[in-house]
Amino acid sequence: MRKSILMAIAPIAALLAVACGSSSKTTTTHTNGSTSTTSAPSSSGAGKVTISTRTVKPLGVILTNEAGHTLYIFEPDKKKKVSCVGACAAVWPPVKVPSSGKAVAAGAVSASLLSSLPNPSGGRVVTYNGWPLYAYVSDTSPGVAHGQGLKLNGGLWYVMSPSGNVIKRKASSSSSSGPSY
């Protein structure tokens, strides 16, 4: 009984750690005995968050965090609005920057398209071409896009190109799966 309670609590604790902006890795033990490690959005020093790029097949060059994890936009945001909050943000943690911080461009990222918006949960969320950026907890390693095209938490999730365009084509079958929440 005690073990089953711990198994039920472990994934929730991992999601809460990611949602709270932890920059550490969280290891989750699943009921089938497997484990997964999730990295929260990374920052590059006091008050700075680096947004970079990476090639992910077949999507092409897309936005990532400093560690190479894919970043997404949430279609219901409709630019310049953070609507993924609460339970949604536990699965899709927004890329946060402190109120006095800033987002830094790396790779093919255009600094002129980087900005931030107030986060209803506190602090600010990094935006690109007006779209708030989010990570996906099921993207446990760099270079995957398990969240591409998923319809979760009331809307569709897509990656973005460095030019600021939303990419709606499907990811390969190996990178389009993920748990349904």
C-alpha positions as CSV (number, residue, x, y, z in Angstrom):
1,M,0.0,0.0,0.0
2,R,2.7,2.4,1.0
3,K,4.7,1.7,-2.2
4,S,1.6,2.3,-4.4
5,I,1.0,5.7,-2.7
6,L,4.7,6.6,-3.3
7,M,4.4,5.5,-7.0
8,A,1.3,7.7,-7.4
9,I,2.9,10.7,-5.8
10,A,6.3,10.6,-7.6
11,P,5.0,11.8,-11.0
12,I,3.0,14.7,-9.4
13,A,6.1,15.8,-7.4
14,A,8.2,15.7,-10.6
15,L,5.6,17.9,-12.4
16,L,5.5,20.4,-9.6
17,A,9.3,20.7,-9.5
18,V,9.3,21.5,-13.2
19,A,6.4,23.9,-12.9
20,C,8.1,25.8,-10.1
21,G,11.0,26.7,-12.4
22,S,13.6,24.3,-11.0
23,S,16.7,24.2,-13.1
24,S,17.6,20.8,-11.9
25,K,16.8,17.4,-13.4
26,T,14.0,15.4,-11.9
27,T,14.0,11.6,-12.1
28,T,10.6,9.9,-12.1
29,T,10.0,6.2,-11.4
30,H,6.9,5.0,-13.3
31,T,4.6,2.2,-12.2
32,N,6.1,-0.2,-14.8
33,G,9.5,0.2,-13.1
34,S,11.1,2.5,-15.8
35,T,12.5,5.9,-15.0
36,S,12.7,9.1,-16.9
37,T,14.6,12.3,-16.3
38,T,13.1,15.7,-17.1
39,S,15.1,18.9,-17.4
40,A,13.4,22.1,-16.5
41,P,14.0,25.2,-18.7
42,S,17.6,26.3,-18.2
43,S,18.9,29.7,-17.6
44,S,22.3,31.2,-18.4
45,G,23.2,33.2,-15.4
46,A,21.5,35.7,-13.1
47,G,18.3,36.8,-14.6
48,K,19.0,35.5,-18.1
49,V,17.4,32.7,-20.2
50,T,19.0,31.6,-23.4
51,I,16.9,30.7,-26.4
52,S,18.7,28.8,-29.1
53,T,18.1,26.6,-32.1
54,R,18.5,23.0,-33.1
55,T,17.7,20.9,-36.1
56,V,15.0,18.3,-35.3
57,K,14.0,16.0,-38.2
58,P,11.7,16.3,-40.0
59,L,10.7,19.7,-38.5
60,G,13.9,21.5,-39.5
61,V,15.6,24.2,-37.4
62,I,13.4,25.0,-34.4
63,L,13.7,27.0,-31.1
64,T,15.2,25.2,-28.1
65,N,16.3,26.1,-24.6
66,E,20.0,26.3,-23.8
67,A,20.2,22.5,-23.2
68,G,18.7,21.8,-26.6
69,H,15.2,20.9,-25.4
70,T,12.4,21.8,-27.8
71,L,10.3,24.9,-27.1
72,Y,6.6,25.1,-28.1
73,I,3.8,27.6,-28.6
74,F,0.2,27.0,-27.5
75,E,-2.3,27.9,-30.2
76,P,-4.9,29.3,-27.8
77,D,-2.4,31.9,-26.7
78,K,-3.1,33.7,-30.0
79,K,0.1,35.8,-29.5
80,K,0.7,38.1,-26.5
81,K,-1.3,36.1,-24.0
82,V,-0.3,33.4,-21.5
83,S,-3.2,31.0,-21.2
84,C,-1.5,27.8,-20.1
85,V,-1.6,28.1,-16.3
86,G,-2.2,25.7,-13.4
87,A,-2.3,22.0,-14.4
88,C,-1.5,23.0,-18.0
89,A,1.7,24.7,-16.9
90,A,2.7,21.6,-14.9
91,V,2.8,19.6,-18.1
92,W,4.0,22.5,-20.3
93,P,6.1,24.7,-18.1
94,P,6.5,28.2,-19.5
95,V,10.0,29.5,-20.2
96,K,10.3,31.9,-17.3
97,V,12.5,34.9,-16.8
98,P,12.7,37.0,-13.6
99,S,10.9,40.3,-13.8
100,S,14.3,42.1,-13.9
101,G,15.8,39.5,-16.3
102,K,15.9,39.1,-20.0
103,A,16.0,36.4,-22.7
104,V,19.2,36.1,-24.7
105,A,19.4,35.0,-28.3
106,A,21.8,32.2,-29.4
107,G,22.2,30.2,-32.6
108,A,19.8,31.4,-35.4
109,V,17.5,33.1,-32.9
110,S,16.7,36.8,-33.7
111,A,17.1,39.0,-30.7
112,S,14.5,41.4,-32.1
113,L,11.8,38.7,-31.9
114,L,12.6,37.9,-28.2
115,S,10.5,39.6,-25.5
116,S,8.5,38.6,-22.4
117,L,5.0,38.9,-21.0
118,P,3.7,38.9,-17.4
119,N,2.9,35.4,-16.2
120,P,-0.4,35.1,-14.3
121,S,1.5,32.8,-11.9
122,G,4.2,35.4,-11.3
123,G,7.3,36.6,-13.0
124,R,7.5,36.8,-16.8
125,V,7.3,34.3,-19.7
126,V,9.7,34.5,-22.6
127,T,8.0,35.2,-26.0
128,Y,9.2,34.8,-29.5
129,N,7.5,36.8,-32.2
130,G,4.8,37.5,-29.6
131,W,4.1,33.9,-28.7
132,P,4.8,32.7,-25.2
133,L,7.3,29.7,-25.2
134,Y,6.8,26.5,-23.3
135,A,8.8,23.2,-22.7
136,Y,7.1,19.8,-22.6
137,V,7.8,17.4,-19.7
138,S,7.8,14.4,-21.9
139,D,10.7,15.7,-24.0
140,T,13.2,14.1,-21.7
141,S,16.2,14.5,-24.0
142,P,17.5,17.2,-26.4
143,G,16.5,16.9,-30.1
144,V,13.0,15.4,-29.6
145,A,9.6,17.0,-30.2
146,H,7.1,14.7,-28.6
147,G,4.7,17.6,-28.1
148,Q,4.6,18.6,-31.8
149,G,0.9,18.7,-33.0
150,L,-0.5,17.3,-29.8
151,K,-3.9,18.5,-28.7
152,L,-3.7,18.8,-25.0
153,N,-4.9,21.1,-22.3
154,G,-7.5,22.7,-24.6
155,G,-5.4,23.4,-27.7
156,L,-2.7,22.4,-30.1
157,W,1.0,22.7,-29.5
158,Y,3.6,23.5,-32.2
159,V,7.3,24.3,-32.5
160,M,8.5,27.6,-34.0
161,S,11.2,28.4,-36.6
162,P,13.9,31.0,-35.9
163,S,12.1,33.3,-38.4
164,G,9.1,33.4,-36.0
165,N,6.8,31.1,-38.0
166,V,4.8,28.4,-36.3
167,I,5.6,25.0,-37.8
168,K,2.5,22.8,-38.1
169,R,3.8,19.8,-40.0
170,K,3.9,16.5,-38.1
171,A,7.0,15.2,-36.3
172,S,8.2,11.7,-37.1
173,S,6.3,8.9,-35.4
174,S,9.3,8.4,-33.0
175,S,9.1,12.0,-31.8
176,S,5.4,12.6,-31.8
177,S,4.3,10.3,-29.1
178,G,3.9,11.2,-25.4
179,P,1.6,10.6,-22.6
180,S,-1.9,12.0,-22.8
181,Y,-2.8,14.3,-19.9
